[in-house]
Amino acid sequence: MSRMININATQDHVMATCAKRNVRITAIEPLASGGTRVVTSNAVESVLIAKAYGSKVISGAVQRTPTRLRNF
């Protein structure tokens, strides 16, 4: 199981949910296609958040926002 999960919720909501469940976030970012990408510190915590969000978990490909500029 991956530590990364995409959720159809705002970044603030995901952060509050993780804090409430004592889940440690190692990376979090808004998705260009809508929702939030969150990386937890381990797979067990990722499963915990996936269960908390249920049907709001995004499966399949998502469009991320580039975080670095490309050199051409």
C-alpha positions in Angstrom: 0.0 0.0 0.0 1.2 3.5 -0.9 1.6 6.3 1.6 0.1 8.7 -0.9 -3.6 9.3 -1.2 -5.7 11.7 -3.3 -8.8 13.0 -1.6 -11.7 15.1 -2.9 -11.6 17.6 -0.1 -9.8 20.9 0.6 -6.3 20.9 2.0 -7.5 22.5 5.2 -10.1 19.8 5.7 -7.5 17.0 5.1 -5.1 18.6 7.5 -7.8 18.9 10.2 -8.8 15.3 9.7 -5.2 14.1 9.9 -4.6 16.1 13.1 -7.8 14.7 14.7 -6.6 11.2 14.0 -2.9 11.8 14.9 -1.8 11.0 11.3 1.6 12.5 10.4 1.7 14.3 7.0 5.0 14.3 5.2 3.7 16.2 2.1 0.5 17.8 1.1 -0.5 19.8 -2.0 -3.7 20.9 -3.8 -4.4 19.1 -7.0 -4.9 21.1 -10.3 -7.8 18.7 -11.1 -9.5 19.4 -7.7 -8.9 17.9 -4.3 -5.8 17.3 -2.3 -2.8 14.9 -2.5 -1.5 13.9 0.9 1.5 11.7 1.8 1.5 10.2 5.2 4.4 8.9 7.2 3.4 5.2 6.7 1.0 3.0 4.9 -1.1 2.3 8.0 -1.9 5.9 8.5 -2.8 6.2 4.8 -5.3 3.4 5.2 -6.8 5.1 8.2 -7.3 8.3 6.2 -8.7 6.4 3.3 -11.3 4.8 5.6 -12.2 8.2 7.1 -12.9 9.7 3.6 -14.5 6.6 2.1 -16.0 7.6 -1.3 -14.1 10.9 -1.4 -10.9 9.0 -2.2 -9.9 9.7 -5.8 -8.8 6.7 -7.7 -7.1 6.9 -11.1 -5.0 9.6 -12.6 -5.1 13.2 -11.3 -3.6 16.4 -12.6 -0.9 17.8 -10.2 0.4 21.3 -10.1 4.0 21.5 -11.2 6.2 22.4 -8.2 9.4 23.2 -10.2 10.1 25.1 -13.3 11.4 23.1 -16.3 14.6 24.0 -18.0 14.4 24.2 -21.7 
